[in-house]
Amino acid sequence: METARSSADIRHANALTCIHVLRSSGGPLTITDLAQGTGLSRPTVDAVISELESSGTVTEVPADSSGATGGRPARRFRFQASNALVAGVDAGPTRISVLVADLSGNVVGRAHRDVLDTPRAAQRVDAVVQTVRDALAAAGAPAAKLRSACVGVSGIIGLDGKIAQSYFVPEWNNTDLARRLSTNLGCHVFLENDTKLAAYAVHHYGPAQLASDVLYFHLGRRLAFAFTIDGRIHQGAHRSAGELASLRGMRWTTNSLKGELTWSTADSVEGVLSRAVSGDVKAKAEWDQFISEVATRIATVALVIDPDLIVIGGELVASESSETFMDMLRAEVRRLILLDGKPEVVASSIGAEGTLFGALALGFQESSYQLFGLEDVPVPDIVIDIKGHSPASKKNLVMQ
């Protein structure tokens, strides 16, 4: 039995190696090409290709006779990037965004819509479904090609996969949103917390690509922690790791279900910082207290998990005063940590779409079998056209 398991593991590893080489090639390869690229023997590659052909992951390309020398042309095989699609969804309280990518990681469609007023739970589900369909239409792809969707939501995902508690979308509490969406979209659907997805994206793209353990801190209209260990999201025993909004004693609104920051000298955190920088004494006192409270919690968590890197994301990082804010926060965190080995504190470079990119990457990671017929196929580089540039101009989001 041990030998059988080992043989299966070897076959699986060989298949993953061949998929990686084919997917990265950008064109068809012969058995000889694959043997050279993978280091595997020709008989092994031939056996792997037969299995991948049967699953539709690769297909044989008609022989090119233009350079024929009289002999039988070598068989060539191409990775079928368009064989299936995966969707990343950011189902935020006020806006729904969707990216659809093929199996090579090329984003082929995207769509978004604003959520007006306070719709009922069923209306929100319909809005998510329609936005995904809009993205598929933009890709010119039939709905049947969508095999998996990861949906980022503002709330705690319970051990059963349902939304256990949502501060911002309470109408989804205790609902089996994944099942409803799966029924409507006809594919595998799973949920993940939006901040955790942003942390996942930060780890795989941007300043944390080479870091092993990353502490991500979202700061804007609300506060939230998330951290990745060896590149994977840390969930905790109740999948509530990082729910800083549930901690008493900070600046939460009187409505505990909102978890939003509240201020006395301005309407928003950006406004307080702007006034403080301009010399407003009361705003400066309020801001200094805020920095002290936030830095204390960041430093405390950092000392517990000892991350390689601390990344700050959220609305404040994207504001005009972000550099001032980062300088103050970084200095206070470093002051509070007495150890010589202090983790670096950097701003996120992903911007407002961290949850969306994280959802797409995790969709590949967690749905490998649905997409490829194999477990543990590595996440491809995510390639998306830069807005305002020609299709030939691409931006690579490395999420490996």
Number of C-alpha atoms within 10 A of each C-alpha: 6 7 8 9 10 11 12 12 12 12 15 16 14 19 20 19 21 22 24 19 17 24 20 13 14 12 12 18 21 19 19 17 16 25 19 12 16 17 13 16 13 15 11 14 22 17 13 19 22 13 13 20 16 10 13 15 22 23 18 16 15 10 13 11 10 6 7 11 8 7 6 9 14 13 15 19 21 20 28 19 17 15 16 21 27 30 30 27 31 29 27 19 17 13 14 23 23 28 26 27 28 24 22 22 25 20 20 21 22 23 20 20 16 12 17 9 7 12 13 12 16 12 12 19 19 15 20 25 16 17 22 28 22 18 22 26 16 14 18 11 18 11 15 12 17 25 23 27 31 28 32 27 26 22 24 25 23 16 13 8 18 21 25 19 20 20 20 17 23 18 16 23 18 15 16 15 21 20 17 16 20 17 12 13 21 15 19 20 22 23 25 26 23 26 28 31 29 30 31 30 29 31 32 24 24 17 17 25 16 14 18 15 22 30 27 31 26 22 18 19 15 18 21 21 21 25 30 22 17 12 21 18 20 18 18 9 8 10 17 20 17 22 16 17 20 17 11 9 7 15 17 20 13 10 9 13 16 17 24 18 18 17 17 10 20 14 11 15 20 20 15 22 24 21 17 19 16 11 11 14 13 14 22 19 14 17 22 16 12 17 18 17 14 19 22 18 15 22 21 15 16 20 15 9 13 17 21 19 22 27 23 24 26 23 17 21 24 17 13 11 15 16 14 13 19 17 12 15 22 18 12 18 24 18 14 15 18 11 10 7 10 20 21 13 20 18 22 26 17 19 14 15 13 24 31 26 28 30 33 31 30 27 26 29 20 18 23 18 14 17 25 23 14 16 15 16 22 16 22 21 19 22 18 20 16 13 10 7 9 9 10 8 11 14 13 14 19 18 25 15
